[in-house]
Amino acid sequence: MSTKEDWLMRPVLAGMCRYDAVKDPSYSLVDFARMNEALDVQQENERRVNAAFERQRQKD
């Protein structure tokens, strides 16, 4: 899959929208950008939580 397709499919794979929305005008490119940004934030938050748990585990 190309990077452009990844960017469109990422919200679909995350369950944020249906695949149909990629093919019809239900969502704009701005909507897809916002969904991708939200997924980036979620991923970064999960990374930080996991890093904090790992640091805590190493202390114990």
HELIX and SHEET records of a PDB file:
HELIX    1   1 THR A    3  LEU A   13  1                                  11    
HELIX    2   2 ASP A   20  LYS A   23  1                                   4    
HELIX    3   3 LEU A   29  LYS A   59  1                                  31    
END                                                                             
